[in-house]
Amino acid sequence: MKLKYEFAVRDVCGSIAALAIGEGAKYYPNVISMNETGKDIFTCLQQGMDEDAIVKKMLTEYEVSEEQLRSEVKALVEKLRAEGLIID
């Protein structure tokens, strides 16, 4: 699983935003807003990690239950998939 386009992720005035860059900017001009957890999930997706790998990695970094983290990862992946931004 990976993102369809290349994205730049930036902290803009205290908010985290992801913007498609390069060719992707022509096809996806929207800004994706997210929190720190979303940023970490998004970064893992940029590296081509699947949901299980993301959860495993993030469990070492966050003090949260696996169930809660898996729910967060699934929610963001489903949102990005609905936007046509995930390639399986």
C-alpha positions as CSV (number, residue, x, y, z in Angstrom):
1,M,0.0,0.0,0.0
2,K,1.3,3.4,-0.8
3,L,0.2,7.0,-1.6
4,K,-0.7,7.7,-5.2
5,Y,1.2,11.0,-5.3
6,E,4.2,12.5,-3.7
7,F,3.3,14.8,-0.8
8,A,5.1,17.5,1.2
9,V,4.0,17.5,4.8
10,R,4.5,20.8,6.7
11,D,3.7,22.5,9.9
12,V,1.9,25.7,9.0
13,C,1.0,28.1,11.8
14,G,0.6,25.3,14.3
15,S,-1.4,23.0,11.9
16,I,0.0,20.1,9.9
17,A,-0.8,20.1,6.2
18,A,0.0,17.7,3.4
19,L,0.1,19.0,-0.2
20,A,0.6,16.9,-3.3
21,I,3.7,18.1,-5.2
22,G,5.0,17.6,-8.7
23,E,2.6,15.9,-11.1
24,G,0.3,15.0,-8.3
25,A,-0.5,18.7,-7.6
26,K,-2.3,18.8,-11.0
27,Y,-4.6,16.0,-10.0
28,Y,-5.0,16.6,-6.3
29,P,-4.9,20.3,-5.4
30,N,-6.5,19.8,-2.0
31,V,-4.8,20.3,1.4
32,I,-5.0,17.5,3.9
33,S,-5.0,18.7,7.5
34,M,-4.0,16.4,10.3
35,N,-2.7,16.2,13.9
36,E,0.6,14.8,15.0
37,T,-0.6,11.2,15.0
38,G,-2.0,11.7,11.5
39,K,1.3,13.0,10.4
40,D,3.1,10.0,11.7
41,I,0.6,7.6,10.0
42,F,0.9,9.6,6.8
43,T,4.7,9.5,6.9
44,C,4.5,5.7,7.2
45,L,2.2,5.5,4.2
46,Q,4.7,7.6,2.3
47,Q,7.3,4.9,3.0
48,G,4.9,2.2,1.6
49,M,4.0,0.6,5.0
50,D,0.7,-1.3,5.3
51,E,-1.7,-0.9,8.2
52,D,-0.2,-3.7,10.3
53,A,3.3,-2.4,9.9
54,I,2.2,1.2,10.8
55,V,0.5,0.0,14.0
56,K,3.5,-2.1,15.0
57,K,5.9,0.8,14.5
58,M,3.7,3.3,16.2
59,L,3.0,1.1,19.2
60,T,6.7,1.6,20.1
61,E,6.3,5.4,20.0
62,Y,2.9,6.0,21.5
63,E,1.4,5.0,24.9
64,V,-2.0,3.8,23.5
65,S,-3.8,0.6,23.2
66,E,-3.3,-1.4,20.0
67,E,-7.1,-1.2,19.4
68,Q,-7.2,2.6,19.6
69,L,-4.1,3.0,17.4
70,R,-5.5,0.5,14.8
71,S,-8.7,2.5,14.7
72,E,-6.8,5.7,14.1
73,V,-4.8,4.2,11.3
74,K,-7.8,2.6,9.7
75,A,-9.7,5.8,9.8
76,L,-7.0,7.8,8.0
77,V,-6.4,5.1,5.5
78,E,-10.1,4.9,4.7
79,K,-10.3,8.7,4.3
80,L,-7.3,8.7,1.9
81,R,-8.7,5.7,0.0
82,A,-12.1,7.5,-0.4
83,E,-10.1,10.4,-1.9
84,G,-8.4,8.1,-4.3
85,L,-5.0,8.6,-2.8
86,I,-4.1,5.0,-1.8
87,I,-2.7,2.4,-4.2
88,D,-2.9,-1.2,-2.9
